[in-house]
């Protein structure tokens, strides 16, 4: 009964490095969502993807951030040239259909030194 | 611009009593509302949801009430149990016709159940 899986759970990067966060949705789910949670804040929507397509990226910063969900393999959230302000918990969620409930993974905690 | 507001950062309730968590929203386009529960170092866990065409939805100890005219919803937990101690997030969604995309979350309320 595998839920949404995310790895790594913790990631430490120095300023200027790249961060790659992975998300494997629940079995049978083809809709993936990425959220970011800053300290003392709620989760903020970043991007919504279906297999091989970005459907809604209205919450993604315009620079340095990208996401993909290939036909095979996990969804990847990529942050280039990380800065201290990127330090946050990044959560992935998946759903069976577009208007179904979203189930969340345990998150990746990114720390930028 | 906080479209979903949870004005109580924390709430303390005695075990066995009713816990009432409140949430207000400003976007009249929201048509679906959800409550999630979150423990430290874990992802949010879906609890219960309600469509804007209803005013109440019940699931075991959890009941969500929606007052559209006041743009207010609440989550009732009765009776409260120690395992209910967690952060509770209210979330809302705009149905865009072809489906819904990202959820808009409040900042959360930390519920503490005291023995």
Interface residues (C-beta under 8 A of the other chain):
Chain A: X4 X6 X33 X35 X40 X41 X42 X43 X44 X45 X46 X48 X55 X56 X58 X59 X91 X93 X97 X98 X99 X101 X102 X103 X104 X105 X106 X107
Chain B: X4 X6 X32 X34 X36 X41 X42 X43 X44 X45 X46 X49 X89 X91 X95 X98 X99 X100 X101 X102 X103 X104 X105 X106 X107 X108
